[in-house]
C-alpha cells in the first residue's frame, strides 16, 4: 500500500480558526506553543516566566512544540526583556524547532494572543510569511472541548534561512523624528489603558508618547473567546491611524505591540512597523517626552 504524502497547507491570512487548524494538523504543519506567564510583583510591575511547565502539565495542542520566547527567540543579552534576536540566533532557534523555509507554522498561547503575535512578527520580520496565529488560542481550543496532550513533544532540527526586513522595525530616533515632524507616521500605543493615561506606573516614568492612539490588547479581542474582533470593529479602534504612510506600534516592551501590528495587518495595512525598545527604552531617557491624561 502506498501512502500519499501530506500536502503542506498554504496560509491566506495571518490568523487561522480552531476548525482550520483541527482540519490541517499533521503533514508539513508545525504548531508552536509560545506561552509566557505574567506574574505581578509585590512592589509593582511584572515578572515573566516560561510557560513550559504549564505546557507539559496542563496540556497543549496535539503535536505542539514549545517555543521559548524568553530565552531562545529573544536576545538574552539585550538591554530590555524580549529584545529581538539577531538573524543568526533566530535561524538557530527556529531550526531547532523543526522549521525550515517550506514549513507552515501556526502559533498560539494560553493568554490573549500577544505572545503568539510576537512570534508571528519575528518570523515576518525575518522574511517568512507562512506563519499564522491561532485565533482564540488555547482558550478557545479548550473551550470547544478539542483534544489536548501533555508532556514534551520533540522537534527534528533542520535549517532555516532568515531574510531580514529592516523596514518592519523602527528605533528611538525614528519615533523622535515623528514628533519633530520629520516623518509622517501614526503612533499606536498598546499598553493597558491605565498605563497609557498614567494612572498606573510600571516604568521609571508614566504615560505615553505624545500623539499616540491608545489600543490596548483587550480592545482588539473578544474577552470571552479571545478571538480578534470583526474587521469593522477593528477599524473603529484604529480609525485615527488608518491610511497613514507609516504606522508604528509600541507598548512596554514590544509584545502587546505585536497584537496591534497583527490587527492592523488584518485590516490590510502594509506600512506597519514596530518600535522594539518601546517604553522600556523611551521612558528611560529623560530627554524624551511622555504625556499623561490624569
Buried (B, 14 or more C-beta within 10 A) or exposed (E): EEEEEEEBBEBEEBBBBBEBBBEBBEEBBBBBBBBBBEEEEEEEEEEBEBBBEBBBEBBBBBEBBBBBBBEBBBBEEBEBBBBBBEBEBBBBBBBBBBBBBEBBBBBBBBBBBBBBBBBBBBBBBBBBEBBBBBBBBBBBBBEEEBEBEEEEBEBEEBEBEBEEEEEBBBEBEBBBBBBEEEBEBBBBBBBBBBBBBBBBBBBEBBBBBEBBBBBBBEBBBBEEBBBBBEEEEBEEBBEBBBEBEBBBBBBBBBBBBBBBBBBBBBBEBEBBBBBBBBBBBBBBBEEBBBBBEE
